[in-house]
Amino acid sequence: MEVTRTFDILDKCRAEFQKDDILACKQDGEWKKVSTEQYIEEVNNFSYGLLSLGLKKGDKIATVSNNRPEWNFVDMGMTQCGVVHIPVYPTISDEEYEHILKHSGARLLIVSDAELYGRLKVFVDKIDSLEEIYSFNRVDNAKHWSEISDTGKQNAEKYSEEIQNIKAGIKPDDMMSIIYTSGTTGIPKGVMLSHSNFVSNTKAAAKDDILPLGPEHRALSFLPLCHVYERMVNYGYQYLGLSVYYAESMDTIGDNLKEVQPHCFVTVPRLLEKVYDKIINKGKDLSFIKRALFFWAVNLGLRYKYNRGNGGWYEFQLKYANKLIFSKWREALGGNVKTIISGGAALQPRLARVFQAAGIRVQEGYGLTETSPVIAVNRVAYPDTRFGTVGPLIEGVEVKIAEDGEILCRGPNIMLGYYKDAEKTKEVIDEDGWFHTGDIGIMEDNKFLKITDRKKEIFKTSGGKYVAPQVIENLLKESLFIEQIMIVGENRKFVSALISPNFEFLHDYCALKGIKYENHQSLIEKQVITDRYQREIEEFNEKLGQVEKIKRFMLVPEQWTPQTKELSPTLKLKRKYLNEKYKDLIEKMYSE
């Protein structure tokens, strides 16, 4: 059936995918399943409840929540009665919360738990537009979200016809959500997205050559639903009839994978890097013969080429590597994974190769909040996939490369604009409808899009040479010793680096070498540790051009996280914040 607005997906589910686990989450140690009919009933009751409260088309409701079926109930319930959904990250600062709630003019706020309720209830009194705060979990003295649905259920007969009339009047190009960009610099901007933005992207991404799955398959969802990436993919899962199981938390992903045994999930590169590092660390603990066999398989996987590009002997060896070693990798991911889609940042090509060799397909894609989000993605099979690129463009999307290398995009996925900011909208969407992504890239063979860096992050050394920091950072993060790294050197004589160590791995290394330390600060000050990192840097410098080589570096005792503000919620470096936080260390690198 025809889907032109996000809530049309519910009618498609009712007609084509009657199942008892269209959505599921874990509660009190058990997986609680939501049937197709229950899902639709919950959505309708919430819509009736909103009308009972006097909300109307164009009003705003903000949510701050973990992934759960209720998120979908309220999302679809809002959009089918014309209320604009503003999903917000649970990990941002109070200042950002205040800005978003005030700027958006949200009338209601729904949070997931007691901690967020305690933190955000103050804004009900501080912000004139904000009338009430509700919670998904039962919280003392807090209104429960089900009060809205219960009211709606009691008034179903009164509002059922009105909802149908409202739905009929909602156009595909009507705004259905405002997503505030996580922002690595400055104040978050409100990206206005329409039904058509999401639906066009959902349909294009649900093609068999990208996501060849159907109602017999399951997906595990763990990236935040407030992020455009996971949200669009969740619409895609429902469009295809997959069962969506929501992980309990980021800490339980490993257990949930084994329990749910999903056929697909989406992730960011950093999580894949951690999975790989954990696998490698386990390999190092094996007995001599098993360890040798393990790393033979890994090294074989790192040389993988599509289309039997390494010849018959390689494929023969790979068959046995899969049977002896890589089969255990697949078991660790539940045993059924057919597709992992990676986005949000650059994926190290070596990871794509080794996972592909292991029978775990990783499809790297690319997009932005402003593009709803997907612009390009690698397909499931050769010749429409290529390591080191983000793949061919999706259906309906155009791309051209500007003279300065910037990627420009045009299509039905381009946002309506920035909320209450026509000036900034004009800065990024030109008169011909081209959205200026701010990313630098090239088209390989007129088919595969390759991202090389962020336009604003490329800098010049004092010698006038351009340096693309992300390329260097992505290479150095292949090291097991490095958790995060920021390249610096703008208007300086040479390139340097701030390094946040992989302390988990470093602790194991110290135990092996008998190195004693009191805390992270005393650990990074030890000459033996500095020397080890120097050797690591020198090894990677051999792969870099002369101007890109890291001449000096500093280790920092902190782990960089969104909670401590060094990273955005999507795990991108907040360079402005890091430069300010470590300005003395940076000056020290250049003054010595």
Legacy VTK file of the C-alpha trace (Angstrom):
# vtk DataFile Version 3.0
C-alpha trace
ASCII
DATASET POLYDATA
POINTS 592 float
0.000 0.000 0.000
1.061 3.628 -0.540
3.122 5.194 2.240
3.630 8.968 1.954
3.625 9.946 5.644
5.366 8.193 8.510
2.142 7.094 10.215
1.017 5.400 6.981
3.514 2.697 7.960
1.012 1.578 10.622
-1.648 0.850 7.991
0.945 -1.086 6.004
1.815 -3.111 9.128
-1.852 -3.851 9.808
-2.446 -4.996 6.229
0.768 -6.977 5.706
2.532 -7.757 8.996
0.229 -9.107 11.671
2.678 -10.437 14.280
3.037 -10.681 18.041
6.440 -8.965 18.240
6.449 -5.979 15.905
8.203 -4.238 18.851
9.802 -5.667 22.003
11.798 -4.592 25.051
13.157 -6.264 28.181
11.414 -5.658 31.485
12.220 -7.415 34.777
14.427 -9.909 32.972
11.809 -10.873 30.373
11.275 -9.757 26.789
7.920 -7.981 26.612
6.429 -8.161 23.102
4.038 -5.752 21.433
1.745 -7.071 18.695
0.855 -5.130 15.574
-2.705 -4.508 16.785
-1.549 -3.466 20.252
0.926 -1.034 18.682
-1.768 0.623 16.570
-4.199 0.755 19.515
-1.581 2.432 21.739
-0.836 4.993 19.023
-4.506 5.844 18.488
-5.217 6.172 22.206
-2.286 8.542 22.612
-3.561 10.653 19.691
-7.053 10.830 21.225
-5.443 11.807 24.529
-3.534 14.674 22.945
-6.726 16.019 21.397
-8.421 15.687 24.810
-5.653 17.866 26.288
-6.285 20.512 23.651
-3.184 19.954 21.546
-3.541 20.783 17.874
-1.650 20.562 14.601
1.657 22.417 14.811
2.045 22.142 18.605
5.315 20.671 19.893
6.097 17.851 22.330
9.649 17.003 23.408
10.819 13.558 24.520
14.010 12.637 26.369
14.138 8.864 26.562
15.951 5.606 26.040
14.843 3.249 23.241
11.563 1.525 24.063
8.211 0.669 22.409
6.573 3.639 24.146
8.818 5.962 22.155
7.100 4.705 18.996
3.637 4.966 20.543
4.080 8.663 21.263
6.020 9.384 18.059
3.332 7.962 15.772
0.601 9.263 18.074
1.908 12.809 17.743
2.541 12.809 14.021
-0.826 11.383 13.002
-2.576 14.280 14.720
-0.152 16.876 13.364
1.819 17.480 16.576
5.538 18.018 15.972
7.874 15.587 17.783
11.123 16.961 19.240
13.281 14.015 20.365
16.239 15.073 22.527
19.383 13.260 23.698
19.445 12.134 27.358
23.154 13.070 27.634
23.290 16.806 26.861
23.874 19.696 29.288
21.196 21.592 31.210
22.015 24.684 29.137
21.281 22.767 25.930
18.035 21.369 27.373
16.894 24.865 28.313
17.752 26.236 24.872
15.947 23.427 23.004
12.814 23.481 25.169
12.578 27.278 25.029
13.511 27.659 21.350
11.126 24.929 20.181
8.186 26.177 22.236
7.380 22.627 23.398
4.083 22.375 25.289
4.733 18.981 26.881
7.852 17.055 27.886
8.027 13.271 28.274
11.093 11.721 29.938
12.058 8.105 30.515
12.950 7.816 34.200
13.266 9.316 37.668
16.744 10.734 37.096
15.708 12.712 34.023
12.455 13.733 35.665
14.332 15.131 38.668
16.719 16.982 36.396
14.221 18.434 33.912
11.083 19.196 35.942
12.570 22.591 36.866
12.046 23.739 33.273
8.259 23.517 33.611
8.416 26.593 35.880
11.226 28.316 33.961
9.799 28.078 30.422
6.451 29.738 29.686
5.402 27.424 26.834
6.093 24.214 28.795
2.921 23.107 30.554
3.644 19.643 31.959
6.223 16.888 32.294
5.391 13.162 32.106
7.470 10.027 32.612
7.511 6.645 30.871
8.665 4.867 34.046
6.630 5.083 37.234
8.111 7.988 39.216
6.908 9.243 42.606
4.862 12.454 42.325
5.216 12.462 38.516
2.479 12.175 35.930
2.712 8.922 33.983
2.495 9.063 30.201
-0.322 6.494 30.268
-2.593 9.146 31.781
-2.733 10.736 28.330
-3.533 7.391 26.681
-6.105 6.460 29.331
-7.884 9.759 28.759
-7.740 9.094 25.039
-9.180 5.611 25.426
-12.127 7.005 27.375
-12.720 9.522 24.582
-12.008 7.238 21.618
-15.517 7.457 20.243
-15.475 11.240 20.495
-12.174 11.727 18.657
-11.817 8.758 16.281
-13.488 10.545 13.375
-11.577 13.774 14.076
-8.253 11.917 13.949
-9.160 10.477 10.557
-9.970 13.976 9.289
-6.699 15.366 10.677
-4.710 12.534 9.092
-6.387 13.135 5.747
-5.340 16.793 5.917
-1.665 16.116 6.677
0.486 16.567 3.573
3.736 14.661 2.920
5.646 17.958 2.969
4.267 19.021 6.361
6.826 19.292 9.154
6.621 16.272 11.479
9.756 16.649 13.615
12.459 19.037 14.717
15.786 17.404 15.530
18.325 19.605 17.256
21.799 18.817 15.950
24.147 17.518 18.615
26.597 20.216 17.578
30.365 19.871 17.916
30.479 23.680 18.061
28.007 26.336 19.107
24.340 26.167 19.994
22.292 23.272 18.530
20.212 24.166 15.468
16.686 22.813 15.010
16.478 20.782 11.801
12.903 20.765 10.462
12.051 17.451 8.788
8.888 16.528 6.919
7.053 13.251 6.455
8.367 13.183 2.891
11.964 13.629 4.084
11.764 10.524 6.255
9.542 8.456 3.956
11.682 9.026 0.846
14.763 7.957 2.801
12.970 4.999 4.373
11.787 3.646 1.019
15.187 4.117 -0.634
16.999 2.377 2.242
14.488 -0.496 2.330
15.452 -1.758 -1.146
16.612 -5.374 -1.434
20.119 -4.344 -2.466
20.535 -2.413 0.815
18.385 -4.217 3.392
17.256 -7.597 2.001
15.131 -8.517 5.017
11.471 -9.069 5.788
8.874 -9.974 8.428
10.637 -13.239 9.310
13.676 -11.285 10.578
14.587 -9.438 13.784
16.587 -6.249 14.391
18.303 -5.106 17.581
18.077 -1.365 18.187
20.506 0.362 20.541
21.641 3.672 19.016
19.437 6.495 20.377
16.075 6.828 18.628
16.355 10.583 19.079
19.134 10.470 16.472
17.943 10.742 12.864
19.968 7.669 11.818
18.431 5.092 14.178
15.029 6.717 13.864
14.878 6.448 10.065
16.153 2.873 10.180
13.434 2.017 12.715
10.847 3.344 10.271
12.545 1.149 7.670
12.320 -1.938 9.887
8.604 -1.358 10.388
8.090 -0.636 6.671
9.605 -4.060 5.917
7.813 -5.796 8.787
10.882 -6.697 10.863
10.526 -7.277 14.601
12.386 -4.513 16.465
13.923 -5.495 19.802
15.273 -2.650 21.942
18.484 -3.319 23.861
18.340 -2.621 27.592
21.352 -0.299 27.430
24.673 0.154 25.675
26.263 -2.008 28.401
24.020 -5.000 27.690
24.420 -5.133 23.903
26.567 -8.275 24.043
24.003 -10.188 26.118
21.064 -8.855 24.114
22.675 -9.948 20.843
22.885 -13.515 22.129
19.295 -13.431 23.433
17.599 -11.804 20.435
19.847 -13.345 17.758
19.074 -10.448 15.387
19.521 -10.509 11.635
20.652 -6.885 11.486
21.489 -3.768 13.443
22.956 -0.341 12.802
25.952 1.025 14.645
28.652 3.685 14.707
32.278 2.787 13.897
33.506 3.282 17.461
31.330 0.415 18.718
32.604 -1.875 15.960
36.151 -0.868 16.856
35.499 -1.869 20.469
34.013 -5.217 19.407
37.067 -5.878 17.257
39.497 -4.815 20.011
37.751 -7.110 22.498
37.989 -10.029 20.060
41.686 -9.347 19.465
42.390 -9.131 23.192
40.726 -12.518 23.723
42.846 -13.926 20.913
46.009 -12.782 22.663
45.036 -14.770 25.761
44.782 -18.082 23.881
47.354 -20.861 24.201
50.262 -20.782 21.718
48.777 -23.013 18.995
45.269 -21.541 19.260
46.699 -18.015 19.274
48.735 -18.705 16.152
45.650 -20.087 14.402
43.556 -17.130 15.558
45.933 -14.495 14.183
46.455 -16.464 10.982
42.705 -16.093 10.416
42.709 -12.390 11.383
45.605 -11.579 9.052
43.857 -13.515 6.303
40.700 -11.463 6.906
42.584 -8.161 6.784
43.619 -9.002 3.205
40.078 -9.799 2.028
38.999 -8.658 -1.450
35.574 -8.811 -3.060
34.728 -11.074 -5.979
37.377 -13.691 -5.075
40.004 -11.051 -5.823
42.724 -12.950 -3.937
42.294 -16.138 -5.955
41.325 -19.728 -5.234
44.022 -20.564 -2.673
42.996 -17.576 -0.528
39.317 -18.603 -0.707
40.280 -22.165 0.276
42.105 -20.875 3.360
39.251 -18.497 4.178
36.804 -21.385 4.187
38.770 -23.071 6.991
39.338 -19.791 8.833
35.566 -19.318 8.845
34.962 -22.793 10.179
37.647 -22.698 12.884
37.739 -19.044 13.999
35.217 -16.695 12.404
32.240 -18.902 13.247
32.843 -17.930 16.894
32.750 -14.237 15.931
29.327 -14.752 14.375
28.129 -16.616 17.473
29.163 -13.661 19.641
26.806 -11.473 17.562
23.940 -13.935 17.987
24.675 -16.209 15.047
22.131 -14.737 12.612
23.520 -11.329 11.638
23.218 -10.783 7.907
23.822 -7.043 7.774
25.384 -4.365 9.951
25.040 -0.807 8.690
27.661 1.631 9.943
27.318 5.403 9.873
27.916 8.582 11.831
31.673 8.635 11.234
34.345 7.098 9.028
34.723 3.317 9.266
38.253 1.934 9.121
38.472 -0.089 5.875
40.396 -2.866 7.681
37.356 -3.467 9.920
35.011 -3.715 6.936
37.429 -6.199 5.332
37.942 -8.466 8.308
34.244 -8.591 9.233
33.305 -9.305 5.608
35.866 -12.114 5.563
34.262 -13.428 8.766
30.867 -13.620 7.067
29.591 -10.487 8.827
28.630 -7.905 6.228
29.251 -4.279 7.270
27.746 -1.682 4.945
29.149 1.806 5.452
26.859 4.722 4.660
26.841 8.496 4.914
24.416 11.290 5.673
23.490 14.139 7.996
20.527 15.162 10.111
19.736 17.735 7.422
19.506 14.967 4.777
17.106 12.720 6.738
19.853 11.205 6.878
21.135 8.861 4.146
22.868 10.193 1.033
24.861 7.106 0.073
25.393 3.561 1.330
27.291 0.488 0.216
25.066 -2.228 -1.170
24.978 -5.843 -0.039
26.944 -7.282 -2.946
29.774 -6.673 -5.380
30.096 -4.678 -7.678
27.982 -2.105 -5.778
30.174 -2.015 -2.693
33.726 -0.795 -2.157
35.915 -0.660 0.953
36.977 2.838 2.009
33.911 4.510 0.481
30.360 5.197 1.651
28.975 3.533 -1.462
26.678 4.611 -4.299
23.968 7.249 -3.843
20.534 6.102 -2.755
17.568 6.376 -5.108
16.291 9.918 -5.705
19.349 11.695 -4.301
21.762 13.805 -6.366
25.316 14.760 -5.414
27.851 17.069 -7.006
31.320 18.028 -5.844
31.962 21.773 -5.626
35.191 23.360 -6.860
36.620 23.379 -3.332
35.751 19.678 -2.900
32.628 20.165 -0.778
29.858 17.594 -1.220
26.552 19.168 -2.297
23.319 17.181 -2.113
19.853 17.652 -3.578
16.707 15.532 -3.351
13.505 14.771 -1.411
15.604 14.063 1.690
16.773 17.663 2.171
15.364 19.324 5.296
12.728 22.074 5.250
15.271 24.350 6.932
16.488 25.381 10.382
13.676 26.260 12.788
13.368 30.036 13.333
16.608 30.626 11.436
16.086 31.577 7.785
19.547 33.139 7.614
21.407 29.943 8.509
19.111 28.000 6.192
20.148 30.232 3.285
23.792 29.650 4.184
23.494 25.899 3.619
20.779 25.543 0.945
21.532 27.567 -2.184
19.072 28.988 -4.719
19.213 25.814 -6.810
18.257 23.621 -3.851
21.737 22.189 -3.241
22.485 21.484 0.421
26.100 22.234 1.336
27.135 19.367 3.614
30.373 20.834 4.945
32.102 17.547 4.089
34.884 17.165 1.554
34.801 14.199 -0.802
35.257 12.697 -4.233
33.321 10.344 -6.520
35.370 7.267 -7.414
34.584 5.864 -10.886
31.558 8.203 -10.989
29.815 5.769 -8.647
31.273 5.515 -5.146
31.233 8.507 -2.810
34.315 8.856 -0.628
34.500 11.274 2.302
37.924 12.743 2.979
37.257 15.258 5.780
35.094 18.006 7.229
35.536 21.289 5.372
35.741 23.317 8.577
38.230 20.925 10.175
40.879 20.981 7.448
43.614 23.365 8.551
46.802 24.934 7.248
50.156 24.653 8.958
52.264 27.800 9.230
54.098 26.513 6.162
50.882 26.807 4.127
50.288 23.053 3.803
46.755 21.671 4.190
46.123 18.875 6.707
42.930 16.762 6.937
42.830 15.696 10.615
40.061 13.071 10.402
42.067 10.943 7.977
45.022 10.848 10.379
42.810 10.299 13.431
40.972 7.430 11.807
44.275 5.753 10.919
45.734 6.136 14.421
42.594 4.720 16.068
43.536 1.382 14.534
46.001 1.149 17.422
44.820 -0.882 20.407
46.577 1.680 22.620
44.462 4.623 21.413
40.821 5.198 22.366
40.509 8.746 20.983
42.919 11.176 19.332
42.741 14.795 18.191
45.180 16.132 15.621
46.265 19.773 16.082
48.573 22.049 14.134
46.632 24.945 12.634
49.074 27.784 11.887
51.819 25.789 13.599
55.100 24.506 12.203
54.118 20.842 12.459
51.321 18.410 13.357
50.849 17.198 16.931
48.305 15.022 18.722
46.384 14.789 21.970
45.744 11.149 22.835
43.180 9.685 25.211
44.537 6.163 25.789
42.552 2.945 25.669
42.990 2.500 29.406
41.391 -0.938 29.515
43.993 -2.261 27.078
46.769 -0.218 28.696
46.012 -1.712 32.116
46.341 -5.210 30.654
49.611 -4.194 28.990
50.993 -2.892 32.306
49.992 -6.104 34.103
51.822 -8.113 31.442
54.940 -5.937 31.691
54.887 -5.584 35.476
54.452 -1.802 35.325
53.143 -0.325 38.602
51.060 2.859 38.779
48.700 4.627 41.179
46.234 6.258 38.818
45.838 7.328 35.201
47.925 10.460 35.709
50.879 8.578 37.170
50.514 5.943 34.442
50.765 8.339 31.486
53.735 10.127 33.101
55.876 6.971 33.110
58.666 7.110 30.555
58.155 3.457 29.609
54.555 4.284 28.602
55.546 7.421 26.701
58.199 5.420 24.856
55.668 2.730 23.938
53.302 5.334 22.488
56.232 6.936 20.648
56.919 3.616 18.921
53.222 3.352 18.057
53.233 6.864 16.550
56.406 6.175 14.565
54.865 3.030 13.083
51.817 4.962 11.832
53.915 7.928 10.685
55.396 5.672 8.021
51.960 5.557 6.380
51.544 9.358 6.393
52.799 12.107 4.105
55.625 14.319 5.318
53.396 17.220 6.367
50.934 14.827 8.113
53.519 13.090 10.319
52.945 13.553 14.055
56.033 15.227 15.486
54.858 15.479 19.090
52.040 14.111 21.222
50.630 14.336 24.717
48.715 11.658 26.623
45.785 12.815 28.742
44.498 11.005 31.854
40.805 11.366 30.954
38.569 9.191 28.822
36.597 11.359 26.401
32.837 10.845 26.519
29.636 12.773 25.712
28.976 13.029 29.457
32.303 14.790 30.053
31.686 17.015 26.986
34.745 16.066 24.887
32.498 14.145 22.456
29.129 14.921 20.919
26.285 12.446 21.602
27.200 10.808 18.268
30.804 10.366 19.495
32.364 13.058 17.310
35.208 15.166 18.701
34.183 18.553 20.092
37.333 20.253 18.836
36.548 23.705 20.174
35.962 22.333 23.672
39.063 20.108 23.521
41.261 22.951 22.303
40.126 25.083 25.199
40.356 22.312 27.814
43.878 21.296 26.804
45.213 24.659 25.626
48.107 24.513 28.113
49.116 21.015 26.956
48.923 22.110 23.332
51.097 25.156 24.018
53.560 22.906 25.841
53.911 20.676 22.766
54.842 23.673 20.654
57.007 25.510 23.191
59.337 22.659 24.145
LINES 1 593
592 0 1 2 3 4 5 6 7 8 9 10 11 12 13 14 15 16 17 18 19 20 21 22 23 24 25 26 27 28 29 30 31 32 33 34 35 36 37 38 39 40 41 42 43 44 45 46 47 48 49 50 51 52 53 54 55 56 57 58 59 60 61 62 63 64 65 66 67 68 69 70 71 72 73 74 75 76 77 78 79 80 81 82 83 84 85 86 87 88 89 90 91 92 93 94 95 96 97 98 99 100 101 102 103 104 105 106 107 108 109 110 111 112 113 114 115 116 117 118 119 120 121 122 123 124 125 126 127 128 129 130 131 132 133 134 135 136 137 138 139 140 141 142 143 144 145 146 147 148 149 150 151 152 153 154 155 156 157 158 159 160 161 162 163 164 165 166 167 168 169 170 171 172 173 174 175 176 177 178 179 180 181 182 183 184 185 186 187 188 189 190 191 192 193 194 195 196 197 198 199 200 201 202 203 204 205 206 207 208 209 210 211 212 213 214 215 216 217 218 219 220 221 222 223 224 225 226 227 228 229 230 231 232 233 234 235 236 237 238 239 240 241 242 243 244 245 246 247 248 249 250 251 252 253 254 255 256 257 258 259 260 261 262 263 264 265 266 267 268 269 270 271 272 273 274 275 276 277 278 279 280 281 282 283 284 285 286 287 288 289 290 291 292 293 294 295 296 297 298 299 300 301 302 303 304 305 306 307 308 309 310 311 312 313 314 315 316 317 318 319 320 321 322 323 324 325 326 327 328 329 330 331 332 333 334 335 336 337 338 339 340 341 342 343 344 345 346 347 348 349 350 351 352 353 354 355 356 357 358 359 360 361 362 363 364 365 366 367 368 369 370 371 372 373 374 375 376 377 378 379 380 381 382 383 384 385 386 387 388 389 390 391 392 393 394 395 396 397 398 399 400 401 402 403 404 405 406 407 408 409 410 411 412 413 414 415 416 417 418 419 420 421 422 423 424 425 426 427 428 429 430 431 432 433 434 435 436 437 438 439 440 441 442 443 444 445 446 447 448 449 450 451 452 453 454 455 456 457 458 459 460 461 462 463 464 465 466 467 468 469 470 471 472 473 474 475 476 477 478 479 480 481 482 483 484 485 486 487 488 489 490 491 492 493 494 495 496 497 498 499 500 501 502 503 504 505 506 507 508 509 510 511 512 513 514 515 516 517 518 519 520 521 522 523 524 525 526 527 528 529 530 531 532 533 534 535 536 537 538 539 540 541 542 543 544 545 546 547 548 549 550 551 552 553 554 555 556 557 558 559 560 561 562 563 564 565 566 567 568 569 570 571 572 573 574 575 576 577 578 579 580 581 582 583 584 585 586 587 588 589 590 591
